[in-house]
Amino acid sequence: MGIPKVSVNNNFTSERICPECNHFLIIDNSTNDLICSYCGIIHQENKLISENRRSYNYEEEKLKQGSGPFITILNKPLYSLTDFDPYVANNISCYRRLAKWDSRLNQDERNLNFAQVHLKRISSKLNIPKHVQIHALRIYLLIKGRNLIIGRKTRHIILCCIYLSCRIHQVTIFLDELIKESGWEDEGNLKKLIISLLKELNLKLPMIDISQILTKCINLLGLNIKIERKALELLRRMPFHLINGKNPKGIIGAVIFLVAKRNGIKLMKYRMAKRLGINEATIRNRLKDIERLG
């Protein structure tokens, strides 16, 4: 048996002798194994290397694999499109490939893919959480399964689904934010569509948490937490009939204006109305209602 070519550690003692050939034992620096310098027999293996053995069957290979990424309904698009010019020479083959896949999809699959792309675009601009997006897509599939999408545009249905999902999960979002990001100019038609879908789906939304809307309005106006606490105390003392059926941003704007005035902070009504996305007359009317209560 030939002598193996290994890097040798010369720091050995005479007590390390091979019982087979009576030659000295050496330590291989590359593997840290104790081997014989003549016959090459391994007398002691390195534990750190010897314990990590390879897996040869399917069960052992499966145990070494990880769980993989978190798969949701949003992570399974039917096909994806990229922004490119089909008339550029380098993109002609890519355009033909996408056209082939598009021809293989039916109208329902093509509609679902467009809904997913539109949902992700609006959600990324408004920082909507992932679980809210998943619930919004499930509401869209429920609407689509009951054939309520016929005669309505997909992007309008997606806006309603996002708003309903945010209301169910108590995520603060305003209709004017959805309209601004989507480019839909008519807020009245969006409200009518939401009310119509609520009746057709028989859904019941929870009450709006005014404290969350108050925090968002305080951040929009750039006020401190002291004003927020006093405004919240005033809102909790207000009767239910004054809040029910009214625009929450109008009530909150009037309360903030009143609390800021009591604390010596001057706010302009038209500037507040512009930042909150409401009319100045709304704040004045809600101020009159609060002053009647004393």
Secondary structure, 3 states (H helix, E strand, C coil): CCCCCCCEECCCCCCCECCCCCCEEEEECCCCEEEECCCCCEEECCHHHHCCCCCCCHHHHHHHCCCCCCCCHHHCCCCCCCCCCCCCHHHHHHHHHHHHHHHHCCHHHHHHHHHHHHHHHHHHHHCCCHHHHHHHHHHHHHHHHCCCCCCCCHHHHHHHHHHHHHHHCCCCCCHHHHHHHHCCCCHHHHHHHHHHHHHHHCCCCCCCCHHHHHHHHHHHHCCCHHHHHHHHHHHHHCCHHHHCCCCHHHHHHHHHHHHHHHCCCCCCHHHHHHHHCCCHHHHHHHHHHHHHHC
